[in-house]
Amino acid sequence: MSQQQTEQLMQQMQMLENYITDLSQRENSFVNVLRETAACIETLKALSQNPESETLAPIGMGIYMPTKFSSDSKAIVHVGAGVAVEKDISSATNYLEAKIKEIQVALQDTAAKKHDGLAQFEQIKSQINQIMQLQTSEPSG
């Protein structure tokens, strides 16, 4: 195998490494969003079970205001493209549960792509190792 082919394999390996790193970061982002969404669902469920609850609502810059919620309170749900809609707690919970399913599908897809990328990376790494072994075993002359 020529030096040029070896360099191409090295470049492919570097590109795969970057791709795998990107997929890992996406995976971490999806996991963080899943955790946040699950926590939000638990909070909504807890609020709906209490006739009246007090909590602190963040208003920015580390400042919180005491707030009262009732079990018939409405939630403002951001649905995308700068649009937010008012939903009852049950509808908001259902919306978030549907989002969790979408995120889980995206997470599985990302994990599968990462697995494929790692397999390709290992295959190229093996090819490069074979080339190196052949080059070191060839008599110099």
C-alpha positions in Angstrom: 0.0 0.0 0.0 1.4 3.4 -0.9 2.1 6.3 1.4 -0.8 8.2 -0.1 -3.3 5.4 0.7 -2.0 5.3 4.2 -2.4 9.1 4.6 -6.0 8.8 3.3 -6.7 6.1 5.9 -5.3 8.4 8.6 -7.5 11.3 7.3 -10.5 9.0 7.4 -9.7 7.9 10.9 -9.4 11.6 12.0 -12.7 12.4 10.4 -14.4 9.5 12.1 -12.9 10.5 15.4 -14.4 14.0 15.0 -17.7 12.4 14.0 -17.8 10.1 17.0 -17.0 13.0 19.3 -19.8 15.0 17.8 -22.2 12.0 18.3 -21.1 11.6 21.9 -21.8 15.3 22.6 -25.3 14.9 21.0 -25.9 11.8 23.1 -25.0 13.7 26.2 -27.3 16.6 25.2 -30.2 14.1 24.6 -29.6 12.5 28.0 -29.6 15.9 29.7 -32.9 16.9 27.9 -34.4 13.6 28.9 -33.5 14.2 32.6 -34.9 17.7 32.5 -38.1 16.6 30.8 -38.6 13.8 33.3 -38.1 16.2 36.2 -40.6 18.6 34.6 -43.2 15.8 34.3 -42.7 14.8 37.9 -43.2 18.5 39.0 -46.3 18.8 36.9 -47.7 15.6 38.4 -46.9 16.8 41.9 -48.6 20.1 41.3 -51.7 18.5 39.9 -52.1 16.3 43.0 -52.0 19.2 45.5 -55.0 21.5 45.6 -52.7 24.4 46.3 -48.9 24.5 46.3 -46.3 27.1 47.0 -43.0 27.2 45.2 -40.3 29.5 44.1 -40.3 30.7 40.5 -37.0 31.9 38.9 -37.3 35.3 37.4 -33.6 35.6 36.3 -30.2 36.5 37.6 -30.6 34.1 40.5 -33.7 35.8 41.9 -36.8 33.7 42.8 -40.3 34.9 43.7 -42.7 32.9 45.9 -45.6 31.6 43.7 -48.8 29.8 44.4 -50.1 27.1 42.1 -53.5 25.5 42.2 -54.4 22.1 40.7 -56.3 23.8 38.0 -53.4 26.1 37.0 -52.4 26.3 33.3 -48.9 25.8 31.9 -47.5 27.8 29.1 -45.8 25.3 26.8 -43.3 26.3 24.2 -44.1 24.2 21.1 -41.5 25.6 18.7 -40.8 28.4 16.2 -41.3 31.0 19.0 -44.9 29.7 19.7 -46.2 29.0 23.2 -49.6 27.7 24.0 -51.6 27.5 27.3 -52.3 23.9 28.3 -53.8 22.3 31.4 -51.4 20.3 33.5 -52.6 17.0 32.1 -52.2 18.2 28.5 -48.8 19.6 29.3 -47.7 16.3 30.8 -48.9 14.4 27.8 -47.0 16.8 25.5 -43.8 16.2 27.5 -44.3 12.4 27.5 -44.6 12.5 23.7 -41.4 14.6 23.5 -39.6 12.0 25.7 -40.5 9.4 23.1 -39.1 11.6 20.3 -35.9 12.2 22.2 -35.5 8.5 23.0 -35.8 7.7 19.2 -33.2 10.4 18.5 -31.0 9.0 21.2 -31.2 5.5 19.9 -30.5 6.7 16.3 -27.4 8.6 17.6 -26.2 5.6 19.6 -26.5 3.4 16.5 -24.6 5.9 14.4 -21.9 6.1 17.0 -21.6 2.3 17.2 -21.2 2.2 13.4 -18.6 5.0 13.5 -16.7 3.2 16.2 -16.7 0.0 14.1 -15.4 1.8 11.0 -12.8 3.5 13.2 -11.6 0.2 14.5 -11.5 -1.3 11.0 -9.3 1.5 9.7 -7.1 1.3 12.8 -6.6 -2.4 12.1 -5.7 -1.7 8.4 -3.2 0.9 9.5 -1.7 -1.5 12.0 -1.3 -4.1 9.3 0.4 -1.6 7.0 2.8 -0.6 9.8 3.6 -4.3 10.5 4.2 -5.0 6.8 6.5 -1.9 6.5 8.5 -2.9 9.5 8.9 -6.5 8.4 10.1 -5.6 4.9 13.8 -5.7 4.5 15.3 -2.3 4.0 17.4 -1.9 1.1 
